[in-house]
Amino acid sequence: NEANIEFNLNESSFCNLQLLNMTGQTVRSILKEERRAGTNKITLNTSNISAGTYIIKVETDQSIPQITKLVISN
């Protein structure tokens, strides 16, 4: 019932992580806060999210958005 999300930042920055469905619509906002440089880890509770394939989008003030796929099977 959990997914571990890990992302790297070259420098400290405000981060916006979103869970999107395959059509690009926001399902859930995961994180909106300042994060430190280096490796960052977030745990997402998936128990209230329907099984399926999703996109995790990581946006910062400093870089091009990072996109990755997340498959949830309950």
All heavy atoms as TSV, in Angstrom:
chain	resi	resn	atom	element	x	y	z
A	1	ASN	N	N	0.802	-1.204	0.000
A	1	ASN	CA	C	0.000	0.000	0.000
A	1	ASN	C	C	0.847	1.271	0.000
A	1	ASN	O	O	0.342	2.339	0.321
A	1	ASN	CB	C	-0.945	0.011	1.185
A	1	ASN	CG	C	-2.031	-1.027	1.075
A	1	ASN	OD1	O	-2.337	-1.507	-0.012
A	1	ASN	ND2	N	-2.626	-1.380	2.176
A	2	GLU	N	N	2.116	1.129	-0.322
A	2	GLU	CA	C	3.003	2.292	-0.365
A	2	GLU	C	C	3.900	2.228	-1.588
A	2	GLU	O	O	4.274	1.150	-2.029
A	2	GLU	CB	C	3.893	2.349	0.882
A	2	GLU	CG	C	3.151	2.647	2.148
A	2	GLU	CD	C	4.077	2.764	3.342
A	2	GLU	OE1	O	5.242	2.325	3.262
A	2	GLU	OE2	O	3.633	3.307	4.362
A	3	ALA	N	N	4.229	3.401	-2.106
A	3	ALA	CA	C	5.205	3.517	-3.186
A	3	ALA	C	C	6.282	4.478	-2.716
A	3	ALA	O	O	5.975	5.542	-2.161
A	3	ALA	CB	C	4.541	4.051	-4.451
A	4	ASN	N	N	7.525	4.087	-2.890
A	4	ASN	CA	C	8.640	4.951	-2.532
A	4	ASN	C	C	9.096	5.702	-3.768
A	4	ASN	O	O	9.412	5.087	-4.793
A	4	ASN	CB	C	9.785	4.127	-1.948
A	4	ASN	CG	C	9.396	3.508	-0.628
A	4	ASN	OD1	O	8.889	4.186	0.253
A	4	ASN	ND2	N	9.597	2.212	-0.489
A	5	ILE	N	N	9.123	7.010	-3.662
A	5	ILE	CA	C	9.511	7.878	-4.770
A	5	ILE	C	C	10.836	8.520	-4.404
A	5	ILE	O	O	10.971	9.117	-3.339
A	5	ILE	CB	C	8.444	8.953	-5.019
A	5	ILE	CG1	C	7.098	8.297	-5.311
A	5	ILE	CG2	C	8.866	9.887	-6.145
A	5	ILE	CD1	C	5.922	9.244	-5.229
A	6	GLU	N	N	11.806	8.407	-5.291
A	6	GLU	CA	C	13.125	8.975	-5.049
A	6	GLU	C	C	13.496	9.872	-6.226
A	6	GLU	O	O	13.310	9.493	-7.383
A	6	GLU	CB	C	14.134	7.838	-4.916
A	6	GLU	CG	C	15.510	8.274	-4.512
A	6	GLU	CD	C	16.410	7.083	-4.236
A	6	GLU	OE1	O	16.082	6.266	-3.358
A	6	GLU	OE2	O	17.443	6.992	-4.925
A	7	PHE	N	N	13.995	11.066	-5.906
A	7	PHE	CA	C	14.431	11.986	-6.963
A	7	PHE	C	C	15.642	12.762	-6.487
A	7	PHE	O	O	15.867	12.925	-5.298
A	7	PHE	CB	C	13.295	12.926	-7.398
A	7	PHE	CG	C	12.730	13.766	-6.289
A	7	PHE	CD1	C	13.156	15.070	-6.108
A	7	PHE	CD2	C	11.762	13.267	-5.434
A	7	PHE	CE1	C	12.633	15.857	-5.089
A	7	PHE	CE2	C	11.226	14.041	-4.421
A	7	PHE	CZ	C	11.668	15.331	-4.248
A	8	ASN	N	N	16.451	13.220	-7.437
A	8	ASN	CA	C	17.680	13.937	-7.125
A	8	ASN	C	C	17.574	15.395	-7.545
A	8	ASN	O	O	17.026	15.704	-8.611
A	8	ASN	CB	C	18.869	13.296	-7.843
A	8	ASN	CG	C	19.167	11.918	-7.328
A	8	ASN	OD1	O	19.370	11.729	-6.145
A	8	ASN	ND2	N	19.183	10.946	-8.214
A	9	LEU	N	N	18.120	16.261	-6.713
A	9	LEU	CA	C	18.174	17.695	-7.017
A	9	LEU	C	C	19.627	18.153	-7.003
A	9	LEU	O	O	20.378	17.790	-6.099
A	9	LEU	CB	C	17.382	18.496	-5.983
A	9	LEU	CG	C	15.885	18.223	-5.888
A	9	LEU	CD1	C	15.281	19.026	-4.740
A	9	LEU	CD2	C	15.191	18.563	-7.193
A	10	ASN	N	N	20.008	18.948	-7.988
A	10	ASN	CA	C	21.365	19.490	-8.041
A	10	ASN	C	C	21.573	20.567	-6.988
A	10	ASN	O	O	22.689	20.794	-6.542
A	10	ASN	CB	C	21.680	20.055	-9.427
A	10	ASN	CG	C	21.754	18.966	-10.469
A	10	ASN	OD1	O	22.121	17.834	-10.174
A	10	ASN	ND2	N	21.387	19.289	-11.689
A	11	GLU	N	N	20.491	21.254	-6.641
A	11	GLU	CA	C	20.553	22.294	-5.607
A	11	GLU	C	C	19.202	22.384	-4.916
A	11	GLU	O	O	18.190	21.909	-5.444
A	11	GLU	CB	C	20.943	23.638	-6.200
A	11	GLU	CG	C	20.044	24.117	-7.322
A	11	GLU	CD	C	20.570	25.366	-8.005
A	11	GLU	OE1	O	21.473	25.237	-8.855
A	11	GLU	OE2	O	20.069	26.448	-7.677
A	12	SER	N	N	19.170	22.952	-3.734
A	12	SER	CA	C	17.903	23.117	-3.009
A	12	SER	C	C	16.917	23.896	-3.856
A	12	SER	O	O	17.291	24.855	-4.537
A	12	SER	CB	C	18.146	23.847	-1.685
A	12	SER	OG	O	18.937	23.057	-0.837
A	13	SER	N	N	15.661	23.490	-3.824
A	13	SER	CA	C	14.657	24.122	-4.670
A	13	SER	C	C	13.256	23.791	-4.164
A	13	SER	O	O	13.040	22.788	-3.484
A	13	SER	CB	C	14.802	23.611	-6.103
A	13	SER	OG	O	13.858	24.213	-6.953
A	14	PHE	N	N	12.294	24.637	-4.526
A	14	PHE	CA	C	10.882	24.342	-4.269
A	14	PHE	C	C	10.474	23.223	-5.223
A	14	PHE	O	O	10.764	23.281	-6.419
A	14	PHE	CB	C	10.018	25.580	-4.506
A	14	PHE	CG	C	8.574	25.335	-4.197
A	14	PHE	CD1	C	8.101	25.416	-2.895
A	14	PHE	CD2	C	7.685	25.008	-5.206
A	14	PHE	CE1	C	6.766	25.172	-2.611
A	14	PHE	CE2	C	6.349	24.773	-4.936
A	14	PHE	CZ	C	5.892	24.860	-3.626
A	15	CYS	N	N	9.813	22.193	-4.701
A	15	CYS	CA	C	9.410	21.036	-5.504
A	15	CYS	C	C	7.905	20.874	-5.501
A	15	CYS	O	O	7.254	21.077	-4.483
A	15	CYS	CB	C	10.031	19.763	-4.944
A	15	CYS	SG	S	11.792	19.689	-5.098
A	16	ASN	N	N	7.403	20.462	-6.637
A	16	ASN	CA	C	5.987	20.158	-6.807
A	16	ASN	C	C	5.901	18.771	-7.428
A	16	ASN	O	O	6.289	18.586	-8.577
A	16	ASN	CB	C	5.330	21.210	-7.700
A	16	ASN	CG	C	3.851	20.974	-7.901
A	16	ASN	OD1	O	3.216	20.224	-7.181
A	16	ASN	ND2	N	3.289	21.627	-8.901
A	17	LEU	N	N	5.429	17.783	-6.661
A	17	LEU	CA	C	5.250	16.426	-7.165
A	17	LEU	C	C	3.768	16.169	-7.342
A	17	LEU	O	O	2.975	16.429	-6.438
A	17	LEU	CB	C	5.800	15.392	-6.177
A	17	LEU	CG	C	7.260	15.015	-6.308
A	17	LEU	CD1	C	8.137	16.137	-5.837
A	17	LEU	CD2	C	7.536	13.754	-5.552
A	18	GLN	N	N	3.419	15.657	-8.512
A	18	GLN	CA	C	2.016	15.367	-8.807
A	18	GLN	C	C	1.873	13.951	-9.336
A	18	GLN	O	O	2.740	13.459	-10.066
A	18	GLN	CB	C	1.477	16.339	-9.842
A	18	GLN	CG	C	1.424	17.763	-9.381
A	18	GLN	CD	C	0.875	18.687	-10.456
A	18	GLN	OE1	O	0.721	18.297	-11.613
A	18	GLN	NE2	N	0.582	19.897	-10.074
A	19	LEU	N	N	0.772	13.312	-8.977
A	19	LEU	CA	C	0.402	12.027	-9.533
A	19	LEU	C	C	-0.641	12.306	-10.610
A	19	LEU	O	O	-1.682	12.910	-10.332
A	19	LEU	CB	C	-0.181	11.124	-8.441
A	19	LEU	CG	C	-0.597	9.724	-8.879
A	19	LEU	CD1	C	0.628	8.908	-9.270
A	19	LEU	CD2	C	-1.367	9.031	-7.766
A	20	LEU	N	N	-0.346	11.889	-11.835
A	20	LEU	CA	C	-1.225	12.144	-12.980
A	20	LEU	C	C	-1.742	10.834	-13.540
A	20	LEU	O	O	-1.055	9.817	-13.491
A	20	LEU	CB	C	-0.459	12.874	-14.089
A	20	LEU	CG	C	0.335	14.122	-13.707
A	20	LEU	CD1	C	1.157	14.601	-14.883
A	20	LEU	CD2	C	-0.581	15.210	-13.219
A	21	ASN	N	N	-2.956	10.873	-14.104
A	21	ASN	CA	C	-3.435	9.690	-14.820
A	21	ASN	C	C	-2.809	9.699	-16.218
A	21	ASN	O	O	-2.068	10.614	-16.567
A	21	ASN	CB	C	-4.973	9.612	-14.852
A	21	ASN	CG	C	-5.624	10.755	-15.579
A	21	ASN	OD1	O	-5.019	11.424	-16.428
A	21	ASN	ND2	N	-6.881	11.005	-15.264
A	22	MET	N	N	-3.087	8.699	-17.007
A	22	MET	CA	C	-2.437	8.579	-18.311
A	22	MET	C	C	-2.901	9.623	-19.329
A	22	MET	O	O	-2.295	9.760	-20.386
A	22	MET	CB	C	-2.623	7.161	-18.867
A	22	MET	CG	C	-1.900	6.097	-18.047
A	22	MET	SD	S	-0.129	6.423	-17.796
A	22	MET	CE	C	0.502	6.142	-19.430
A	23	THR	N	N	-3.940	10.384	-19.009
A	23	THR	CA	C	-4.364	11.465	-19.895
A	23	THR	C	C	-3.788	12.805	-19.442
A	23	THR	O	O	-4.073	13.834	-20.044
A	23	THR	CB	C	-5.902	11.560	-19.984
A	23	THR	OG1	O	-6.428	11.853	-18.692
A	23	THR	CG2	C	-6.497	10.269	-20.518
A	24	GLY	N	N	-3.002	12.780	-18.362
A	24	GLY	CA	C	-2.351	13.995	-17.891
A	24	GLY	C	C	-3.110	14.780	-16.844
A	24	GLY	O	O	-2.682	15.850	-16.435
A	25	GLN	N	N	-4.245	14.258	-16.392
A	25	GLN	CA	C	-5.027	14.943	-15.356
A	25	GLN	C	C	-4.443	14.633	-13.977
A	25	GLN	O	O	-4.050	13.497	-13.697
A	25	GLN	CB	C	-6.485	14.493	-15.392
A	25	GLN	CG	C	-7.196	14.870	-16.674
A	25	GLN	CD	C	-8.578	14.253	-16.738
A	25	GLN	OE1	O	-8.762	13.078	-16.439
A	25	GLN	NE2	N	-9.551	15.062	-17.134
A	26	THR	N	N	-4.409	15.653	-13.114
A	26	THR	CA	C	-3.884	15.472	-11.774
A	26	THR	C	C	-4.830	14.629	-10.932
A	26	THR	O	O	-6.006	14.943	-10.809
A	26	THR	CB	C	-3.656	16.835	-11.081
A	26	THR	OG1	O	-2.730	17.594	-11.861
A	26	THR	CG2	C	-3.107	16.658	-9.678
A	27	VAL	N	N	-4.310	13.541	-10.376
A	27	VAL	CA	C	-5.061	12.662	-9.487
A	27	VAL	C	C	-4.836	13.098	-8.051
A	27	VAL	O	O	-5.751	13.136	-7.247
A	27	VAL	CB	C	-4.621	11.193	-9.677
A	27	VAL	CG1	C	-5.270	10.274	-8.654
A	27	VAL	CG2	C	-4.915	10.734	-11.091
A	28	ARG	N	N	-3.585	13.452	-7.734
A	28	ARG	CA	C	-3.235	13.857	-6.373
A	28	ARG	C	C	-1.961	14.695	-6.391
A	28	ARG	O	O	-1.026	14.399	-7.117
A	28	ARG	CB	C	-3.010	12.614	-5.514
A	28	ARG	CG	C	-2.628	12.937	-4.089
A	28	ARG	CD	C	-2.464	11.708	-3.246
A	28	ARG	NE	N	-3.770	11.049	-3.119
A	28	ARG	CZ	C	-3.942	9.860	-2.582
A	28	ARG	NH1	N	-2.919	9.194	-2.120
A	28	ARG	NH2	N	-5.148	9.333	-2.493
A	29	SER	N	N	-1.963	15.719	-5.557
A	29	SER	CA	C	-0.746	16.479	-5.306
A	29	SER	C	C	0.005	15.756	-4.193
A	29	SER	O	O	-0.557	15.515	-3.122
A	29	SER	CB	C	-1.082	17.907	-4.892
A	29	SER	OG	O	0.097	18.617	-4.615
A	30	ILE	N	N	1.237	15.362	-4.457
A	30	ILE	CA	C	2.005	14.573	-3.502
A	30	ILE	C	C	2.837	15.459	-2.581
A	30	ILE	O	O	2.933	15.208	-1.384
A	30	ILE	CB	C	2.931	13.580	-4.243
A	30	ILE	CG1	C	2.101	12.653	-5.127
A	30	ILE	CG2	C	3.783	12.798	-3.260
A	30	ILE	CD1	C	2.930	11.804	-6.068
A	31	LEU	N	N	3.417	16.520	-3.141
A	31	LEU	CA	C	4.344	17.337	-2.369
A	31	LEU	C	C	4.431	18.729	-2.972
A	31	LEU	O	O	4.498	18.868	-4.190
A	31	LEU	CB	C	5.731	16.672	-2.398
A	31	LEU	CG	C	6.889	17.422	-1.780
A	31	LEU	CD1	C	6.839	17.274	-0.268
A	31	LEU	CD2	C	8.199	16.869	-2.305
A	32	LYS	N	N	4.433	19.736	-2.108
A	32	LYS	CA	C	4.672	21.121	-2.521
A	32	LYS	C	C	5.464	21.772	-1.401
A	32	LYS	O	O	4.889	22.269	-0.437
A	32	LYS	CB	C	3.361	21.881	-2.732
A	32	LYS	CG	C	2.620	21.527	-3.981
A	32	LYS	CD	C	1.413	22.437	-4.168
A	32	LYS	CE	C	0.705	22.088	-5.463
A	32	LYS	NZ	N	-0.427	22.993	-5.711
A	33	GLU	N	N	6.796	21.715	-1.512
A	33	GLU	CA	C	7.633	22.284	-0.463
A	33	GLU	C	C	9.081	22.415	-0.922
A	33	GLU	O	O	9.471	21.841	-1.927
A	33	GLU	CB	C	7.566	21.450	0.820
A	33	GLU	CG	C	8.150	20.070	0.689
A	33	GLU	CD	C	7.997	19.239	1.951
A	33	GLU	OE1	O	6.969	19.386	2.643
A	33	GLU	OE2	O	8.906	18.438	2.223
A	34	GLU	N	N	9.838	23.134	-0.165
A	34	GLU	CA	C	11.269	23.283	-0.400
A	34	GLU	C	C	11.963	21.975	-0.035
A	34	GLU	O	O	11.667	21.381	1.000
A	34	GLU	CB	C	11.817	24.426	0.480
A	34	GLU	CG	C	13.245	24.781	0.215
A	34	GLU	CD	C	13.457	25.631	-1.022
A	34	GLU	OE1	O	12.494	26.261	-1.502
A	34	GLU	OE2	O	14.600	25.661	-1.513
A	35	ARG	N	N	12.862	21.510	-0.905
A	35	ARG	CA	C	13.620	20.287	-0.642
A	35	ARG	C	C	15.109	20.568	-0.808
A	35	ARG	O	O	15.506	21.456	-1.549
A	35	ARG	CB	C	13.205	19.167	-1.590
A	35	ARG	CG	C	11.746	18.764	-1.480
A	35	ARG	CD	C	11.366	18.268	-0.130
A	35	ARG	NE	N	11.945	16.960	0.098
A	35	ARG	CZ	C	11.519	16.106	1.003
A	35	ARG	NH1	N	10.500	16.414	1.766
A	35	ARG	NH2	N	12.100	14.950	1.168
A	36	ARG	N	N	15.914	19.782	-0.148
A	36	ARG	CA	C	17.358	19.978	-0.155
A	36	ARG	C	C	18.007	19.355	-1.389
A	36	ARG	O	O	17.421	18.492	-2.041
A	36	ARG	CB	C	17.956	19.364	1.100
A	36	ARG	CG	C	17.712	17.878	1.190
A	36	ARG	CD	C	18.369	17.230	2.385
A	36	ARG	NE	N	17.898	15.874	2.581
A	36	ARG	CZ	C	18.188	14.835	1.806
A	36	ARG	NH1	N	18.936	14.999	0.752
A	36	ARG	NH2	N	17.714	13.638	2.075
A	37	ALA	N	N	19.221	19.798	-1.671
A	37	ALA	CA	C	19.995	19.220	-2.766
A	37	ALA	C	C	20.337	17.772	-2.433
A	37	ALA	O	O	20.451	17.399	-1.271
A	37	ALA	CB	C	21.264	20.030	-2.988
A	38	GLY	N	N	20.492	16.958	-3.466
A	38	GLY	CA	C	20.838	15.550	-3.279
A	38	GLY	C	C	19.629	14.662	-3.481
A	38	GLY	O	O	18.644	15.044	-4.096
A	39	THR	N	N	19.718	13.471	-2.920
A	39	THR	CA	C	18.650	12.482	-3.062
A	39	THR	C	C	17.533	12.760	-2.069
A	39	THR	O	O	17.789	12.956	-0.887
A	39	THR	CB	C	19.198	11.066	-2.833
A	39	THR	OG1	O	20.252	10.819	-3.773
A	39	THR	CG2	C	18.115	10.018	-3.012
A	40	ASN	N	N	16.319	12.802	-2.566
A	40	ASN	CA	C	15.125	13.019	-1.737
A	40	ASN	C	C	14.223	11.801	-1.893
A	40	ASN	O	O	14.064	11.278	-2.995
A	40	ASN	CB	C	14.375	14.271	-2.193
A	40	ASN	CG	C	15.097	15.538	-1.832
A	40	ASN	OD1	O	14.851	16.114	-0.803
A	40	ASN	ND2	N	16.026	15.969	-2.691
A	41	LYS	N	N	13.630	11.366	-0.782
A	41	LYS	CA	C	12.746	10.203	-0.795
A	41	LYS	C	C	11.394	10.574	-0.197
A	41	LYS	O	O	11.331	11.230	0.823
A	41	LYS	CB	C	13.358	9.061	-0.002
A	41	LYS	CG	C	14.654	8.555	-0.592
A	41	LYS	CD	C	15.258	7.467	0.248
A	41	LYS	CE	C	16.607	7.058	-0.328
A	41	LYS	NZ	N	17.245	6.004	0.463
A	42	ILE	N	N	10.337	10.140	-0.867
A	42	ILE	CA	C	8.959	10.386	-0.440
A	42	ILE	C	C	8.235	9.035	-0.433
A	42	ILE	O	O	8.405	8.235	-1.350
A	42	ILE	CB	C	8.231	11.333	-1.428
A	42	ILE	CG1	C	8.972	12.635	-1.615
A	42	ILE	CG2	C	6.794	11.561	-1.009
A	42	ILE	CD1	C	9.005	13.517	-0.415
A	43	THR	N	N	7.403	8.796	0.564
A	43	THR	CA	C	6.564	7.600	0.594
A	43	THR	C	C	5.129	8.016	0.301
A	43	THR	O	O	4.579	8.889	0.964
A	43	THR	CB	C	6.648	6.900	1.962
A	43	THR	OG1	O	8.005	6.533	2.207
A	43	THR	CG2	C	5.777	5.660	1.989
A	44	LEU	N	N	4.538	7.411	-0.716
A	44	LEU	CA	C	3.173	7.710	-1.130
A	44	LEU	C	C	2.265	6.560	-0.704
A	44	LEU	O	O	2.502	5.399	-1.061
A	44	LEU	CB	C	3.112	7.876	-2.661
A	44	LEU	CG	C	1.731	8.020	-3.291
A	44	LEU	CD1	C	1.047	9.300	-2.817
A	44	LEU	CD2	C	1.834	7.985	-4.805
A	45	ASN	N	N	1.231	6.875	0.086
A	45	ASN	CA	C	0.234	5.886	0.474
A	45	ASN	C	C	-0.677	5.651	-0.731
A	45	ASN	O	O	-1.352	6.565	-1.196
A	45	ASN	CB	C	-0.569	6.386	1.674
A	45	ASN	CG	C	-1.590	5.383	2.150
A	45	ASN	OD1	O	-1.989	4.482	1.436
A	45	ASN	ND2	N	-2.029	5.552	3.373
A	46	THR	N	N	-0.706	4.422	-1.239
A	46	THR	CA	C	-1.488	4.111	-2.437
A	46	THR	C	C	-2.785	3.367	-2.133
A	46	THR	O	O	-3.485	2.956	-3.056
A	46	THR	CB	C	-0.643	3.265	-3.413
A	46	THR	OG1	O	-0.271	2.046	-2.768
A	46	THR	CG2	C	0.595	4.017	-3.864
A	47	SER	N	N	-3.128	3.202	-0.855
A	47	SER	CA	C	-4.308	2.409	-0.512
A	47	SER	C	C	-5.613	3.015	-1.018
A	47	SER	O	O	-6.577	2.293	-1.245
A	47	SER	CB	C	-4.382	2.195	1.002
A	47	SER	OG	O	-4.485	3.433	1.677
A	48	ASN	N	N	-5.667	4.337	-1.220
A	48	ASN	CA	C	-6.888	4.988	-1.708
A	48	ASN	C	C	-6.806	5.357	-3.186
A	48	ASN	O	O	-7.585	6.175	-3.666
A	48	ASN	CB	C	-7.185	6.241	-0.883
A	48	ASN	CG	C	-7.533	5.896	0.546
A	48	ASN	OD1	O	-8.143	4.869	0.804
A	48	ASN	ND2	N	-7.153	6.751	1.474
A	49	ILE	N	N	-5.864	4.760	-3.897
A	49	ILE	CA	C	-5.694	5.040	-5.330
A	49	ILE	C	C	-6.031	3.769	-6.098
A	49	ILE	O	O	-5.544	2.687	-5.772
A	49	ILE	CB	C	-4.250	5.488	-5.636
A	49	ILE	CG1	C	-3.904	6.745	-4.825
A	49	ILE	CG2	C	-4.078	5.754	-7.122
A	49	ILE	CD1	C	-2.446	7.164	-4.917
A	50	SER	N	N	-6.860	3.890	-7.111
A	50	SER	CA	C	-7.259	2.734	-7.921
A	50	SER	C	C	-6.058	2.111	-8.615
A	50	SER	O	O	-5.117	2.816	-8.996
A	50	SER	CB	C	-8.276	3.152	-8.977
A	50	SER	OG	O	-9.435	3.678	-8.376
A	51	ALA	N	N	-6.126	0.809	-8.800
A	51	ALA	CA	C	-5.073	0.106	-9.532
A	51	ALA	C	C	-4.990	0.669	-10.946
A	51	ALA	O	O	-6.003	1.034	-11.545
A	51	ALA	CB	C	-5.356	-1.387	-9.565
A	52	GLY	N	N	-3.778	0.762	-11.475
A	52	GLY	CA	C	-3.583	1.259	-12.825
A	52	GLY	C	C	-2.201	1.846	-13.011
A	52	GLY	O	O	-1.343	1.762	-12.132
A	53	THR	N	N	-2.006	2.450	-14.164
A	53	THR	CA	C	-0.728	3.067	-14.508
A	53	THR	C	C	-0.862	4.576	-14.393
A	53	THR	O	O	-1.812	5.164	-14.909
A	53	THR	CB	C	-0.309	2.678	-15.939
A	53	THR	OG1	O	-0.240	1.244	-16.020
A	53	THR	CG2	C	1.041	3.262	-16.298
A	54	TYR	N	N	0.100	5.190	-13.735
A	54	TYR	CA	C	0.093	6.631	-13.475
A	54	TYR	C	C	1.435	7.239	-13.850
A	54	TYR	O	O	2.411	6.526	-14.089
A	54	TYR	CB	C	-0.189	6.895	-11.991
A	54	TYR	CG	C	-1.552	6.437	-11.547
A	54	TYR	CD1	C	-1.758	5.143	-11.096
A	54	TYR	CD2	C	-2.643	7.297	-11.602
A	54	TYR	CE1	C	-3.007	4.709	-10.702
A	54	TYR	CE2	C	-3.900	6.871	-11.201
A	54	TYR	CZ	C	-4.072	5.584	-10.755
A	54	TYR	OH	O	-5.324	5.170	-10.368
A	55	ILE	N	N	1.467	8.548	-13.872
A	55	ILE	CA	C	2.688	9.309	-14.131
A	55	ILE	C	C	2.987	10.132	-12.886
A	55	ILE	O	O	2.094	10.760	-12.320
A	55	ILE	CB	C	2.500	10.259	-15.330
A	55	ILE	CG1	C	2.195	9.467	-16.598
A	55	ILE	CG2	C	3.723	11.159	-15.514
A	55	ILE	CD1	C	1.674	10.314	-17.735
A	56	ILE	N	N	4.243	10.127	-12.478
A	56	ILE	CA	C	4.683	11.016	-11.411
A	56	ILE	C	C	5.508	12.110	-12.064
A	56	ILE	O	O	6.463	11.834	-12.800
A	56	ILE	CB	C	5.517	10.281	-10.350
A	56	ILE	CG1	C	4.642	9.260	-9.646
A	56	ILE	CG2	C	6.118	11.279	-9.363
A	56	ILE	CD1	C	5.359	8.427	-8.634
A	57	LYS	N	N	5.117	13.346	-11.806
A	57	LYS	CA	C	5.792	14.502	-12.393
A	57	LYS	C	C	6.436	15.302	-11.266
A	57	LYS	O	O	5.763	15.706	-10.320
A	57	LYS	CB	C	4.782	15.369	-13.145
A	57	LYS	CG	C	5.375	16.552	-13.853
A	57	LYS	CD	C	4.273	17.279	-14.612
A	57	LYS	CE	C	4.786	18.473	-15.368
A	57	LYS	NZ	N	3.708	19.181	-16.051
A	58	VAL	N	N	7.746	15.510	-11.383
A	58	VAL	CA	C	8.509	16.275	-10.398
A	58	VAL	C	C	8.944	17.576	-11.059
A	58	VAL	O	O	9.721	17.566	-12.014
A	58	VAL	CB	C	9.764	15.500	-9.913
A	58	VAL	CG1	C	10.523	16.320	-8.886
A	58	VAL	CG2	C	9.385	14.140	-9.368
A	59	GLU	N	N	8.424	18.696	-10.553
A	59	GLU	CA	C	8.788	20.012	-11.080
A	59	GLU	C	C	9.533	20.794	-10.006
A	59	GLU	O	O	9.172	20.741	-8.831
A	59	GLU	CB	C	7.547	20.806	-11.475
A	59	GLU	CG	C	6.769	20.210	-12.621
A	59	GLU	CD	C	5.530	21.019	-12.939
A	59	GLU	OE1	O	4.612	21.027	-12.102
A	59	GLU	OE2	O	5.509	21.637	-14.010
A	60	THR	N	N	10.573	21.521	-10.435
A	60	THR	CA	C	11.315	22.392	-9.530
A	60	THR	C	C	11.499	23.747	-10.183
A	60	THR	O	O	11.236	23.910	-11.376
A	60	THR	CB	C	12.703	21.817	-9.188
A	60	THR	OG1	O	13.522	21.860	-10.353
A	60	THR	CG2	C	12.614	20.395	-8.658
A	61	ASP	N	N	11.991	24.696	-9.404
A	61	ASP	CA	C	12.300	26.014	-9.945
A	61	ASP	C	C	13.546	25.987	-10.818
A	61	ASP	O	O	13.776	26.888	-11.602
A	61	ASP	CB	C	12.549	27.012	-8.800
A	61	ASP	CG	C	11.311	27.243	-7.954
A	61	ASP	OD1	O	10.198	27.075	-8.476
A	61	ASP	OD2	O	11.472	27.602	-6.775
A	62	GLN	N	N	14.364	24.951	-10.661
A	62	GLN	CA	C	15.699	24.946	-11.235
A	62	GLN	C	C	15.896	24.070	-12.469
A	62	GLN	O	O	16.930	24.172	-13.117
A	62	GLN	CB	C	16.707	24.482	-10.162
A	62	GLN	CG	C	16.590	25.203	-8.848
A	62	GLN	CD	C	16.843	26.687	-8.953
A	62	GLN	OE1	O	17.659	27.114	-9.763
A	62	GLN	NE2	N	16.137	27.486	-8.170
A	63	SER	N	N	14.953	23.178	-12.795
A	63	SER	CA	C	15.232	22.227	-13.862
A	63	SER	C	C	13.987	21.885	-14.677
A	63	SER	O	O	12.873	22.245	-14.331
A	63	SER	CB	C	15.820	20.940	-13.276
A	63	SER	OG	O	14.860	20.291	-12.483
A	64	ILE	N	N	14.228	21.143	-15.732
A	64	ILE	CA	C	13.155	20.606	-16.566
A	64	ILE	C	C	12.408	19.553	-15.745
A	64	ILE	O	O	13.032	18.788	-15.005
A	64	ILE	CB	C	13.761	19.960	-17.837
A	64	ILE	CG1	C	14.466	21.022	-18.673
A	64	ILE	CG2	C	12.699	19.234	-18.645
A	64	ILE	CD1	C	15.284	20.469	-19.813
A	65	PRO	N	N	11.084	19.479	-15.837
A	65	PRO	CA	C	10.328	18.484	-15.069
A	65	PRO	C	C	10.824	17.058	-15.333
A	65	PRO	O	O	11.190	16.709	-16.454
A	65	PRO	CB	C	8.895	18.650	-15.563
A	65	PRO	CG	C	8.826	20.042	-16.069
A	65	PRO	CD	C	10.194	20.333	-16.632
A	66	GLN	N	N	10.852	16.260	-14.279
A	66	GLN	CA	C	11.193	14.849	-14.383
A	66	GLN	C	C	9.896	14.053	-14.377
A	66	GLN	O	O	9.002	14.331	-13.591
A	66	GLN	CB	C	12.068	14.425	-13.203
A	66	GLN	CG	C	13.381	15.170	-13.102
A	66	GLN	CD	C	14.128	14.804	-11.837
A	66	GLN	OE1	O	14.218	13.622	-11.474
A	66	GLN	NE2	N	14.665	15.790	-11.151
A	67	ILE	N	N	9.813	13.062	-15.267
A	67	ILE	CA	C	8.608	12.258	-15.408
A	67	ILE	C	C	8.986	10.786	-15.243
A	67	ILE	O	O	9.987	10.343	-15.798
A	67	ILE	CB	C	7.965	12.452	-16.804
A	67	ILE	CG1	C	7.741	13.910	-17.106
A	67	ILE	CG2	C	6.730	11.589	-16.968
A	67	ILE	CD1	C	6.425	14.470	-16.764
A	68	THR	N	N	8.169	10.042	-14.494
A	68	THR	CA	C	8.375	8.609	-14.377
A	68	THR	C	C	7.012	7.918	-14.275
A	68	THR	O	O	6.022	8.544	-13.923
A	68	THR	CB	C	9.272	8.261	-13.164
A	68	THR	OG1	O	9.638	6.902	-13.233
A	68	THR	CG2	C	8.575	8.539	-11.858
A	69	LYS	N	N	6.994	6.640	-14.592
A	69	LYS	CA	C	5.756	5.864	-14.583
A	69	LYS	C	C	5.647	5.127	-13.245
A	69	LYS	O	O	6.630	4.646	-12.706
A	69	LYS	CB	C	5.759	4.883	-15.742
A	69	LYS	CG	C	4.497	4.050	-15.860
A	69	LYS	CD	C	4.451	3.249	-17.140
A	69	LYS	CE	C	5.488	2.181	-17.174
A	69	LYS	NZ	N	5.322	1.233	-18.292
A	70	LEU	N	N	4.419	5.022	-12.742
A	70	LEU	CA	C	4.126	4.282	-11.519
A	70	LEU	C	C	2.952	3.345	-11.815
A	70	LEU	O	O	1.913	3.797	-12.280
A	70	LEU	CB	C	3.757	5.236	-10.374
A	70	LEU	CG	C	3.268	4.589	-9.081
A	70	LEU	CD1	C	4.377	3.782	-8.429
A	70	LEU	CD2	C	2.746	5.649	-8.133
A	71	VAL	N	N	3.142	2.061	-11.542
A	71	VAL	CA	C	2.067	1.081	-11.719
A	71	VAL	C	C	1.616	0.656	-10.323
A	71	VAL	O	O	2.420	0.218	-9.509
A	71	VAL	CB	C	2.539	-0.133	-12.523
A	71	VAL	CG1	C	1.428	-1.176	-12.633
A	71	VAL	CG2	C	3.019	0.286	-13.907
A	72	ILE	N	N	0.317	0.800	-10.074
A	72	ILE	CA	C	-0.267	0.422	-8.790
A	72	ILE	C	C	-1.147	-0.798	-9.002
A	72	ILE	O	O	-2.022	-0.801	-9.868
A	72	ILE	CB	C	-1.100	1.575	-8.185
A	72	ILE	CG1	C	-0.201	2.783	-7.911
A	72	ILE	CG2	C	-1.827	1.127	-6.921
A	72	ILE	CD1	C	-0.932	4.012	-7.433
A	73	SER	N	N	-0.885	-1.827	-8.215
A	73	SER	CA	C	-1.732	-3.037	-8.267
A	73	SER	C	C	-2.152	-3.346	-6.842
A	73	SER	O	O	-1.334	-3.643	-5.993
A	73	SER	CB	C	-0.976	-4.207	-8.892
A	73	SER	OG	O	0.206	-4.464	-8.170
A	74	ASN	N	N	-3.437	-3.203	-6.579
A	74	ASN	CA	C	-3.961	-3.418	-5.216
A	74	ASN	C	C	-4.463	-4.813	-5.031
A	74	ASN	O	O	-4.920	-5.491	-5.798
A	74	ASN	CB	C	-5.077	-2.424	-4.911
A	74	ASN	CG	C	-4.551	-0.992	-4.890
A	74	ASN	OD1	O	-3.360	-0.763	-4.700
A	74	ASN	ND2	N	-5.435	-0.058	-5.099
